[in-house]
Amino acid sequence: MSDTDKIDAVIDRHRRDGTRLMQILREIQEQLGWLSPATLTRVADLVGWPRAMVSGTASFYSFFHTRPRGKYCVLWSDNITDRMLGNADLMDAMCKKLWLEPGRVSEDGLVSVNTTSCTGMGDQGPALLVNYRTITRMTPSRVGEMVGLIRNQTPVTEWPAEWFAVDDNIRRKDILLAHDLVPGQALSAALKRGPEKMLAEIKAARLRGRGGAGFSTGLKWEACRDAEGHGDGAAHYVVCNADEGEPGTFKDRVLLTSYADLVFEGMSIAGMVVGAKKGLLYLRGEYRYLLEPLESALAARREARLLGKNILDGDFEFDIEIHLGAGAYICGEESALIESLEGKPGRPRIRPPFPVTNGYLGQPTTVNNVETLAASCLIAAYGSEWYAQHGTDKSTGTKLLSVSGDCERPGIYEYPYGVTVRQVLEDCGATDSQAVQNSGPSGVCVAESEFGRRIAFEDLPTAGAFMVFDETRDMFEVARNFAHFFAHESCGFCTPCRVGTTLVRNMMDKIARQHGSPYDIDELFKLHRLMQGASHCGLGNSACNPVFDTLNKFRPAYERRLQSLDYEPAFDLDAALSQARQMTGRDDAAAHFAANSQDEAKA
C-alpha cells in the first residue's frame, strides 16, 4: 500500500471529518513516521479544510513532527523529580554512546534524543518515551542495553517487556480506591433515581471538581442540562479531561489503568443528568500506551449493555469515544481541550460564553476531571448523605494525592479531605523535608513551618500533585525547572504569557550563571504581578507562582547566587564580538567593547 493509500484509508475511517484532525494526524504519523508537506496537503484536500489550518494544528503540538524524525524518537522526561533521580546524566550518557547531539536527528536518520515535559511517571522515574511508548525506571545498564537495541535496529515491540511496566503504586486506599462496586451498579442506581433526583444527590453531596479549581459539579451539570443545543446538530456532550499534564501528577493514570469502569460509569451518569448521548475522553499523548486497554474496556461495556442504545434494557442511550492528545500542557484548560477535540490548536477560548452553554461543536458541554467522574459513582451508589460524611464541610469526600520526590514510598495516597501535609509526609516516609510543592508548579510551595496546613479547598486546594523536597535540594533549581516548563508550554496566544514566561526563564538562567543582581529579583516580582493581572488564561496567571513562593520562603537560595549589587548584563558583550574581531583581523583597544566603555566613563 502506497503512502497516499495509507493516508486516504485513515481519513476515510474518520469519515473525512476535519474535527477529527488530531486523530487523523496521529494515526498517519504512526504509519509514516512524520507529517510531510505533501501529507498535510493531502489531508487538507480530503477533509475540506484550508491547508493553513491543517498545518497550524500539526505545528502546534509537540508530538506531531513536520520534519523527518529518527526511526527511534527518544524523549527523556524532564520533570524536576526525574532530574532528582539523575535523568540528565543518563541522557548525556546515551547521547555520548550514540555520538549524538541532543535535539538533533542522527546523520543516518536512525535516532534522535531530546527532553519532554513530565510524562506522568513521577513515582517510577527516570522515565522516557520511545516512539511515544513509556519506559520507566531507567538505569545506566538499561541505557547501555537500549543503545545496543537501537544500533541493531531492533523493533521497539521486541524490547524487554519489563522496561514498559508501569505500576499503580497505590499506597493508601479510602472510599474511592477501596470501593466494592461492580460494573453497572452505580449506573443502575442513577437510572432508578432519574436525572432530577440524581442531580439533587450530586448537589447535596457537595461534590467539587478534582482538577484543581473546585467548582461545584452539581452546578456545572445543572447549567449544562438547562442550556439549549444550537442549530441542526443540537446536542449535549460530556467530556472527561484526562489530559493530566501538571508535573508531579499521576493519579488519573492509575484510575484509567485499574478503575476505568468507574470513570466510564461516571461519564454515563453525567450523560444521563445533562441529557447527553455522547461522551469524549481526552487522553494525554503521554498515555498512548493506555489507548488499546481503554478501548477494550469500552467494548466490554458495550457488550454488557452498559454503553450504546437501550442501556440496562432501558431507553437511555450513551456512548464514549477516546481522543488522544499530542503533547500540549495547555490542553488541560477546558476550553483549550475542546478546541483540540475539534481538531484545532489547543488555545484557550475567550469566555464567556462558557463550555456549559457553548462547548464542543458549539453545544452545551460539561467538562469534568477523571477523579470527579469516578467519585460521582460513589454518590450514585451510596447516596449524598453517606458521601458527605467523609472529608470536611466545605470539602466532602476524599482526594487522591500523587506523591513523589524525596520519600521512601512514592505513589498514590487517598485521604479524606482535611489531612495535614505533615501526615502525608509521615505516611510516605519523607524525612528532613524542607518543602512540598502542592498541586504542581501552578500550585503552592509549602515550607516546613506550614506542614500543619490541611489539604482542602478551604486551606490548600490541590489538583493532586504532592512533590517532596528534602534539605539537600536547591529550591532555586526547583523553581528554575518550573520556569523552563511554563516557557515551553505557553501556547503563545497572549503577550503577557508568551513574553513573560520567556523573560522569567531567562532571568532565572541569568541568576544561575552568576550574572544576577537585586535588580533581577525586583523584575521577577514585577513580572509576577503583571502576568497575574493580564494573562489570558490560568497558565500565565500561575506561571510565576513557583518563583514567587520560593523567593518569599527560600530567598537565600537566590541571594547566594548574586555576585553584584549593581545591574549586570546577562552575557559578556565583548566576548560576543570576538568572532567579528577574528573575521576583520582587528584586536586593538577600539575593537573591544569594554575598553570603549572605560574610555567613555573617564571622559
C-alpha positions as CSV (number, residue, x, y, z in Angstrom):
1,M,0.0,0.0,0.0
2,S,1.4,3.4,-1.0
3,D,1.7,6.3,1.4
4,T,-1.2,8.0,-0.4
5,D,-3.4,4.9,0.1
6,K,-2.5,4.8,3.8
7,I,-3.4,8.4,4.2
8,D,-6.7,8.0,2.4
9,A,-7.6,4.9,4.4
10,V,-7.1,6.8,7.7
11,I,-9.1,9.8,6.6
12,D,-11.9,7.6,5.2
13,R,-12.1,5.7,8.5
14,H,-12.6,9.1,10.2
15,R,-15.4,10.0,7.8
16,R,-13.3,12.8,6.3
17,D,-14.3,14.8,9.3
18,G,-12.0,17.7,10.0
19,T,-13.0,17.9,13.7
20,R,-11.2,14.5,14.0
21,L,-8.0,16.0,12.6
22,M,-6.0,15.2,15.8
23,Q,-6.7,11.5,15.5
24,I,-6.1,11.6,11.7
25,L,-2.7,13.2,12.1
26,R,-1.7,10.8,14.9
27,E,-2.6,7.7,13.0
28,I,-1.0,8.8,9.8
29,Q,2.2,9.7,11.7
30,E,2.3,6.4,13.4
31,Q,2.3,4.7,10.0
32,L,4.5,7.1,8.0
33,G,6.9,8.4,10.7
34,W,6.2,12.1,10.2
35,L,3.8,14.6,8.6
36,S,5.4,15.8,5.3
37,P,4.2,18.9,3.4
38,A,2.6,16.6,0.9
39,T,0.8,14.6,3.6
40,L,-0.6,17.8,5.1
41,T,-1.8,18.9,1.7
42,R,-3.5,15.6,1.1
43,V,-5.2,15.7,4.5
44,A,-6.4,19.2,3.9
45,D,-7.9,18.3,0.5
46,L,-9.7,15.3,1.8
47,V,-11.2,16.9,5.0
48,G,-12.0,20.1,3.1
49,W,-10.1,22.4,5.4
50,P,-7.6,25.2,4.3
51,R,-4.1,23.9,4.2
52,A,-3.0,26.6,6.7
53,M,-5.5,25.3,9.3
54,V,-4.2,21.7,9.0
55,S,-0.6,22.9,9.1
56,G,-1.4,25.1,12.1
57,T,-2.7,22.1,14.1
58,A,0.2,19.9,13.1
59,S,2.8,22.5,14.1
60,F,1.1,23.4,17.5
61,Y,1.6,20.0,19.2
62,S,5.0,18.7,20.5
63,F,4.3,15.1,19.4
64,F,3.5,15.9,15.8
65,H,6.5,16.0,13.5
66,T,6.5,18.2,10.4
67,R,10.2,17.3,9.8
68,P,11.7,13.9,9.5
69,R,12.4,12.3,12.9
70,G,14.6,9.4,13.8
71,K,13.4,5.9,13.4
72,Y,13.8,5.8,17.2
73,C,12.5,9.0,18.8
74,V,13.7,9.1,22.4
75,L,12.3,11.7,24.8
76,W,13.5,11.9,28.4
77,S,11.1,13.2,30.9
78,D,12.5,16.4,32.3
79,N,10.3,16.9,35.4
80,I,12.2,18.1,38.5
81,T,11.7,14.6,40.1
82,D,13.3,13.0,37.1
83,R,16.1,15.5,37.5
84,M,16.5,14.5,41.1
85,L,16.8,10.8,40.1
86,G,19.6,11.5,37.6
87,N,17.9,11.8,34.2
88,A,20.4,14.4,32.9
89,D,23.4,12.2,33.5
90,L,21.6,9.2,31.9
91,M,20.6,11.2,28.9
92,D,24.1,12.6,28.5
93,A,25.5,9.0,28.7
94,M,23.0,7.9,26.0
95,C,23.9,10.7,23.7
96,K,27.7,10.0,24.1
97,K,27.2,6.4,23.3
98,L,25.2,7.2,20.2
99,W,27.6,10.0,19.2
100,L,24.6,12.3,19.0
101,E,23.8,15.9,20.0
102,P,20.6,16.3,22.0
103,G,17.7,17.6,19.9
104,R,19.2,16.5,16.6
105,V,18.5,13.5,14.4
106,S,21.5,11.4,13.7
107,E,23.0,11.7,10.2
108,D,21.8,8.3,9.2
109,G,18.2,9.2,10.3
110,L,18.2,6.4,12.9
111,V,17.7,8.1,16.2
112,S,17.0,11.4,18.0
113,V,17.3,12.1,21.7
114,N,15.7,15.1,23.5
115,T,13.7,16.0,26.5
116,T,10.0,16.4,27.0
117,S,7.8,17.7,29.9
118,C,6.6,15.5,32.7
119,T,5.4,12.1,31.4
120,G,3.2,11.3,34.4
121,M,5.6,8.7,35.8
122,G,7.0,10.7,38.8
123,D,6.7,7.7,41.1
124,Q,8.8,5.5,38.9
125,G,11.4,7.6,37.1
126,P,13.6,8.4,35.5
127,A,11.2,7.8,32.7
128,L,11.3,8.3,28.9
129,L,9.2,7.8,25.8
130,V,10.5,5.8,22.8
131,N,8.3,6.4,19.8
132,Y,5.8,7.6,22.4
133,R,5.7,4.4,24.4
134,T,6.6,4.8,28.1
135,I,9.6,3.2,29.7
136,T,10.1,3.6,33.4
137,R,13.0,3.2,36.0
138,M,15.9,4.0,33.7
139,T,19.4,2.9,34.9
140,P,22.9,3.1,33.4
141,S,22.7,-0.6,32.5
142,R,19.4,0.0,30.7
143,V,20.8,2.9,28.8
144,G,23.6,0.6,27.5
145,E,21.2,-2.1,26.5
146,M,18.9,0.4,24.8
147,V,21.7,1.9,22.8
148,G,22.6,-1.6,21.6
149,L,19.0,-2.3,20.5
150,I,18.8,1.0,18.7
151,R,22.1,0.3,16.8
152,N,20.9,-3.1,15.9
153,Q,17.6,-1.6,14.8
154,T,15.6,-3.9,16.9
155,P,11.9,-3.0,16.7
156,V,10.5,-1.4,19.9
157,T,7.9,-4.2,20.1
158,E,10.8,-6.6,20.7
159,W,12.4,-4.7,23.5
160,P,12.3,-6.3,27.0
161,A,8.7,-6.2,28.3
162,E,9.7,-5.3,31.8
163,W,11.0,-2.0,30.6
164,F,7.5,-0.9,29.7
165,A,6.0,-2.0,33.1
166,V,4.0,0.8,34.7
167,D,3.0,0.2,38.3
168,D,0.0,1.7,40.1
169,N,1.9,2.1,43.4
170,I,-1.3,2.6,45.4
171,R,-0.1,3.1,49.0
172,R,-3.3,4.1,50.8
173,K,-6.9,3.5,49.9
174,D,-10.1,5.0,51.1
175,I,-13.7,5.1,49.9
176,L,-12.8,5.5,46.2
177,L,-9.9,3.2,45.7
178,A,-11.3,0.6,48.1
179,H,-14.8,0.6,46.6
180,D,-16.7,-2.7,46.1
181,L,-18.9,-1.6,43.2
182,V,-19.4,-3.9,40.3
183,P,-19.7,-2.5,36.7
184,G,-23.2,-1.2,36.2
185,Q,-24.1,-0.9,39.9
186,A,-23.8,2.9,40.2
187,L,-25.3,3.5,36.8
188,S,-28.3,1.3,37.7
189,A,-28.8,3.2,40.9
190,A,-28.6,6.5,39.0
191,L,-31.1,5.4,36.4
192,K,-33.6,4.3,39.1
193,R,-33.4,7.8,40.6
194,G,-33.7,9.6,37.3
195,P,-31.9,12.7,36.1
196,E,-33.6,15.2,38.5
197,K,-33.0,13.2,41.7
198,M,-29.5,12.2,40.6
199,L,-28.6,15.8,40.1
200,A,-30.1,16.6,43.5
201,E,-27.8,13.9,45.1
202,I,-24.7,15.3,43.4
203,K,-25.5,18.8,44.7
204,A,-26.4,17.6,48.2
205,A,-23.1,15.7,48.4
206,R,-21.4,19.0,47.6
207,L,-19.1,17.2,45.1
208,R,-16.4,19.7,43.8
209,G,-14.2,19.3,40.8
210,R,-11.0,17.4,41.5
211,G,-9.0,19.1,38.7
212,G,-7.9,21.9,41.0
213,A,-10.5,24.7,40.5
214,G,-13.0,23.0,42.8
215,F,-16.1,24.3,41.1
216,S,-19.4,22.6,42.2
217,T,-20.0,19.6,40.0
218,G,-23.8,19.8,40.5
219,L,-24.0,23.4,39.4
220,K,-21.9,22.7,36.3
221,W,-24.1,19.7,35.4
222,E,-27.2,21.8,36.0
223,A,-26.0,24.7,33.8
224,C,-25.2,22.3,31.0
225,R,-28.6,20.5,31.3
226,D,-30.5,23.8,31.3
227,A,-28.7,25.2,28.2
228,E,-30.3,24.6,24.9
229,G,-28.5,23.0,22.0
230,H,-27.8,25.0,18.9
231,G,-28.7,24.5,15.2
232,D,-29.3,21.3,13.3
233,G,-26.7,19.4,15.3
234,A,-28.2,20.3,18.7
235,A,-26.9,18.0,21.4
236,H,-25.3,17.9,24.8
237,Y,-21.9,16.4,25.5
238,V,-19.9,15.0,28.4
239,V,-16.1,15.4,28.2
240,C,-13.7,13.7,30.6
241,N,-10.5,15.7,31.0
242,A,-7.8,13.1,31.2
243,D,-5.0,15.5,30.0
244,E,-3.0,15.0,33.2
245,G,-0.2,17.3,32.3
246,E,0.6,19.1,35.6
247,P,4.2,18.0,36.5
248,G,4.1,15.7,39.5
249,T,0.5,14.4,38.9
250,F,-0.2,10.8,38.0
251,K,-3.5,9.9,39.9
252,D,-5.6,9.9,36.7
253,R,-3.2,7.4,35.2
254,V,-3.9,5.0,38.0
255,L,-7.7,5.5,37.7
256,L,-7.6,4.9,34.0
257,T,-5.4,1.8,34.4
258,S,-7.2,0.0,37.2
259,Y,-10.5,1.8,37.6
260,A,-11.6,2.5,34.0
261,D,-15.1,1.2,34.6
262,L,-15.6,3.6,37.4
263,V,-14.6,6.5,35.2
264,F,-16.7,5.4,32.2
265,E,-19.7,4.8,34.5
266,G,-19.3,8.3,35.9
267,M,-19.3,9.7,32.4
268,S,-22.5,7.8,31.7
269,I,-24.2,9.1,34.9
270,A,-23.2,12.7,33.9
271,G,-24.6,12.0,30.4
272,M,-27.9,10.9,31.9
273,V,-28.1,14.0,34.1
274,V,-27.3,16.6,31.4
275,G,-29.2,14.8,28.6
276,A,-26.1,13.8,26.5
277,K,-25.9,10.8,24.2
278,K,-22.1,11.1,23.6
279,G,-19.1,11.4,25.8
280,L,-15.5,12.0,24.9
281,L,-12.4,11.1,26.9
282,Y,-9.4,13.3,26.1
283,L,-6.4,11.2,26.9
284,R,-3.0,12.9,27.2
285,G,-0.5,11.9,24.5
286,E,2.0,10.6,27.1
287,Y,-0.5,7.9,28.0
288,R,-0.6,6.5,24.5
289,Y,0.0,3.0,25.9
290,L,-3.4,3.1,27.6
291,L,-5.4,3.6,24.4
292,E,-5.9,0.0,23.5
293,P,-6.7,-1.2,27.1
294,L,-9.3,1.6,27.4
295,E,-10.8,0.8,24.0
296,S,-11.1,-2.8,25.2
297,A,-12.8,-1.7,28.4
298,L,-15.3,0.3,26.3
299,A,-16.0,-2.7,24.1
300,A,-16.7,-4.8,27.2
301,R,-19.1,-2.2,28.5
302,R,-21.0,-2.2,25.2
303,E,-21.2,-6.0,25.2
304,A,-22.6,-5.8,28.8
305,R,-25.2,-3.2,27.6
306,L,-23.6,-0.5,29.8
307,L,-23.0,1.7,26.7
308,G,-24.8,2.2,23.5
309,K,-28.6,2.1,23.0
310,N,-31.1,0.8,25.5
311,I,-28.5,0.7,28.3
312,L,-29.5,-1.8,31.0
313,D,-32.6,-2.6,28.9
314,G,-34.0,0.9,29.3
315,D,-34.3,3.9,27.0
316,F,-31.1,5.6,28.0
317,E,-28.6,6.0,25.1
318,F,-24.9,7.0,25.6
319,D,-21.6,6.1,24.1
320,I,-18.0,7.2,24.6
321,E,-15.1,8.0,22.2
322,I,-11.4,8.3,23.2
323,H,-9.4,11.2,21.7
324,L,-5.7,11.2,22.1
325,G,-3.7,14.4,22.7
326,A,-0.3,15.2,21.3
327,G,1.8,16.8,24.0
328,A,0.3,20.2,24.9
329,Y,0.0,21.1,28.6
330,I,-2.3,23.9,27.8
331,C,-5.0,21.4,26.7
332,G,-5.6,20.7,30.4
333,E,-7.6,24.0,30.4
334,E,-11.1,23.0,29.5
335,S,-11.7,25.4,26.6
336,A,-8.3,24.6,25.0
337,L,-9.1,20.9,25.4
338,I,-12.4,21.5,23.5
339,E,-10.5,23.3,20.7
340,S,-8.2,20.3,20.5
341,L,-11.2,17.9,20.3
342,E,-12.4,19.9,17.3
343,G,-9.1,19.4,15.5
344,K,-7.6,22.8,16.2
345,P,-4.6,24.2,18.1
346,G,-5.3,24.0,21.8
347,R,-5.6,27.7,22.6
348,P,-8.0,28.8,25.4
349,R,-11.1,30.5,24.3
350,I,-12.3,33.9,25.4
351,R,-15.0,33.4,28.0
352,P,-17.9,33.9,28.2
353,P,-19.6,32.0,26.7
354,F,-18.6,29.1,28.8
355,P,-18.4,25.4,27.7
356,V,-21.7,24.6,29.6
357,T,-23.5,26.6,27.0
358,N,-21.1,26.7,24.0
359,G,-18.6,23.9,24.3
360,Y,-17.8,21.0,21.9
361,L,-19.0,21.9,18.4
362,G,-20.7,24.9,19.9
363,Q,-23.1,22.7,22.0
364,P,-23.6,22.6,25.8
365,T,-20.8,20.6,27.3
366,T,-19.8,19.6,30.8
367,V,-16.0,19.0,31.2
368,N,-15.0,17.1,34.3
369,N,-11.8,15.6,35.7
370,V,-11.2,11.8,35.8
371,E,-11.4,11.7,39.6
372,T,-14.5,13.8,39.8
373,L,-16.4,11.5,37.5
374,A,-15.2,8.4,39.4
375,A,-16.3,10.0,42.7
376,S,-19.8,10.6,41.3
377,C,-20.3,6.8,41.1
378,L,-20.0,6.6,44.9
379,I,-22.7,9.2,45.3
380,A,-25.0,7.3,42.9
381,A,-24.5,4.0,44.7
382,Y,-24.4,5.1,48.3
383,G,-26.2,8.5,48.4
384,S,-25.2,12.0,49.2
385,E,-25.6,11.7,53.0
386,W,-23.1,8.8,53.2
387,Y,-20.7,10.6,50.9
388,A,-20.8,14.0,52.8
389,Q,-19.8,12.2,56.0
390,H,-16.3,12.0,54.6
391,G,-13.9,14.9,54.5
392,T,-14.8,18.4,55.7
393,D,-17.9,20.5,55.5
394,K,-16.6,22.5,52.5
395,S,-14.5,19.7,51.0
396,T,-16.6,16.5,51.1
397,G,-15.2,13.1,50.1
398,T,-11.6,12.1,49.6
399,K,-8.7,13.2,47.5
400,L,-6.0,11.3,45.6
401,L,-2.5,12.6,46.0
402,S,0.3,11.8,43.6
403,V,3.3,11.7,46.0
404,S,6.8,11.8,44.5
405,G,10.3,13.2,45.3
406,D,12.3,12.7,48.4
407,C,10.4,9.9,50.2
408,E,10.7,6.2,50.7
409,R,7.3,5.3,49.3
410,P,6.2,7.4,46.3
411,G,2.8,6.6,44.8
412,I,-0.9,7.2,45.2
413,Y,-2.4,8.1,48.5
414,E,-6.1,8.6,49.1
415,Y,-7.2,10.6,52.1
416,P,-10.4,12.2,53.4
417,Y,-10.1,16.0,52.8
418,G,-8.6,17.7,55.8
419,V,-5.5,15.6,56.1
420,T,-2.4,17.6,57.1
421,V,0.7,17.9,54.9
422,R,2.7,16.6,57.8
423,Q,0.6,13.4,58.0
424,V,1.2,12.7,54.3
425,L,4.9,13.2,54.8
426,E,4.9,10.7,57.7
427,D,3.0,8.1,55.7
428,C,5.2,8.3,52.6
429,G,8.4,8.0,54.6
430,A,9.7,11.5,54.0
431,T,12.4,12.8,56.4
432,D,14.2,16.1,56.7
433,S,11.7,17.7,54.3
434,Q,12.2,21.4,53.7
435,A,9.3,21.9,51.2
436,V,6.3,20.4,49.4
437,Q,5.2,21.6,46.0
438,N,1.4,21.2,46.4
439,S,-0.7,20.9,43.2
440,G,2.3,21.1,40.8
441,P,4.2,24.1,39.6
442,S,1.0,26.1,39.2
443,G,0.1,25.4,42.9
444,V,1.7,26.5,46.2
445,C,5.2,25.7,47.6
446,V,4.7,24.8,51.3
447,A,7.6,25.4,53.6
448,E,8.4,23.4,56.8
449,S,6.6,25.9,59.0
450,E,3.4,25.3,57.1
451,F,3.3,21.5,57.3
452,G,0.4,21.7,59.7
453,R,-1.8,23.1,56.9
454,R,-4.6,20.8,55.6
455,I,-5.4,19.5,52.1
456,A,-8.8,21.0,51.5
457,F,-10.5,23.7,49.4
458,E,-10.7,26.0,52.4
459,D,-6.9,25.7,53.0
460,L,-4.7,24.0,50.4
461,P,-6.7,23.1,47.3
462,T,-4.9,20.7,45.0
463,A,-5.1,19.1,41.6
464,G,-3.3,16.1,43.2
465,A,0.5,16.6,42.9
466,F,2.5,16.4,46.1
467,M,6.2,16.8,45.4
468,V,8.6,16.4,48.3
469,F,12.0,18.1,48.6
470,D,14.4,17.4,51.5
471,E,17.1,19.6,52.9
472,T,19.6,18.6,50.2
473,R,17.6,20.1,47.4
474,D,18.2,23.6,46.0
475,M,14.8,25.3,45.8
476,F,16.2,27.8,43.3
477,E,16.8,24.9,40.8
478,V,13.3,23.6,41.5
479,A,11.8,26.9,40.6
480,R,14.1,27.3,37.6
481,N,12.9,23.9,36.3
482,F,9.3,25.0,36.6
483,A,10.1,28.3,34.8
484,H,11.5,26.4,31.9
485,F,8.4,24.2,31.9
486,F,6.0,27.2,31.7
487,A,8.0,28.9,29.0
488,H,7.9,25.8,26.9
489,E,4.2,25.1,27.4
490,S,2.9,28.7,26.9
491,C,0.5,28.5,23.8
492,G,1.7,32.0,22.7
493,F,-1.8,33.4,22.4
494,C,-1.4,36.4,24.7
495,T,1.6,38.7,25.0
496,P,1.9,38.7,28.8
497,C,2.3,35.0,29.0
498,R,4.2,34.4,25.8
499,V,6.8,37.1,26.6
500,G,6.5,37.0,30.4
501,T,7.3,33.2,30.7
502,T,10.3,33.7,28.4
503,L,11.6,36.7,30.5
504,V,11.2,34.7,33.7
505,R,13.1,31.7,32.3
506,N,15.9,34.0,31.0
507,M,16.2,35.8,34.3
508,M,16.4,32.5,36.2
509,D,19.1,31.3,33.8
510,K,20.9,34.6,34.3
511,I,20.9,34.2,38.0
512,A,22.1,30.6,37.7
513,R,25.0,31.8,35.6
514,Q,26.1,34.2,38.4
515,H,25.1,37.4,36.5
516,G,22.1,38.2,38.7
517,S,21.6,41.2,40.9
518,P,18.9,42.6,43.2
519,Y,17.6,44.4,40.1
520,D,16.6,41.0,38.6
521,I,14.9,39.9,41.8
522,D,12.7,43.0,41.7
523,E,12.0,42.3,38.0
524,L,10.8,38.8,38.9
525,F,8.3,40.3,41.4
526,K,7.1,42.8,38.8
527,L,6.6,40.1,36.2
528,H,4.6,38.1,38.7
529,R,2.2,41.0,39.3
530,L,1.9,41.7,35.6
531,M,1.3,38.2,34.4
532,Q,-1.3,37.5,37.1
533,G,-3.4,40.5,36.1
534,A,-3.0,40.5,32.3
535,S,-2.7,36.9,31.1
536,H,-5.5,35.3,29.1
537,C,-5.7,32.0,31.0
538,G,-4.6,30.2,34.1
539,L,-1.2,29.2,32.7
540,G,0.0,32.8,32.6
541,N,-1.7,33.7,35.8
542,S,0.1,30.9,37.7
543,A,3.4,30.7,35.8
544,C,5.3,32.8,38.3
545,N,3.9,31.0,41.4
546,P,6.9,28.8,42.0
547,V,9.3,31.7,41.6
548,F,7.2,33.9,43.8
549,D,6.8,31.3,46.5
550,T,10.5,30.3,46.6
551,L,11.6,33.9,46.6
552,N,9.4,34.6,49.7
553,K,10.2,31.3,51.5
554,F,13.7,30.4,50.3
555,R,15.3,33.7,49.4
556,P,18.8,32.7,50.4
557,A,18.8,30.2,47.6
558,Y,18.6,33.2,45.2
559,E,20.8,35.6,47.1
560,R,23.9,33.4,47.3
561,R,24.0,33.4,43.5
562,L,24.0,37.2,43.3
563,Q,27.6,38.4,42.7
564,S,27.0,42.2,42.4
565,L,24.8,44.9,43.9
566,D,24.7,46.6,40.5
567,Y,22.9,45.5,37.4
568,E,24.9,43.1,35.2
569,P,24.1,42.1,31.6
570,A,23.1,38.5,31.0
571,F,26.1,37.9,28.8
572,D,29.6,39.3,28.0
573,L,29.0,41.6,25.0
574,D,32.8,42.0,24.4
575,A,33.2,38.2,24.3
576,A,30.3,38.0,21.9
577,L,32.2,40.3,19.5
578,S,35.2,38.1,19.4
579,Q,34.2,36.3,16.2
580,A,33.7,39.6,14.4
581,R,37.2,40.7,15.5
582,Q,38.6,37.5,14.1
583,M,36.8,38.0,10.8
584,T,38.1,41.6,10.5
585,G,41.6,40.9,11.8
586,R,41.3,43.5,14.5
587,D,42.2,43.2,18.1
588,D,43.1,46.8,19.0
589,A,41.5,48.6,22.0
590,A,38.9,50.3,19.9
591,A,37.6,46.9,18.8
592,H,36.8,45.9,22.4
593,F,33.5,47.0,23.9
594,A,34.9,47.0,27.5
595,A,37.8,49.3,26.6
596,N,35.5,51.8,24.8
597,S,33.2,51.8,27.8
598,Q,36.0,52.6,30.2
599,D,37.3,55.4,28.0
600,E,33.8,56.9,27.8
601,A,33.5,56.7,31.6
602,K,36.8,58.6,32.1
603,A,35.7,61.3,29.6
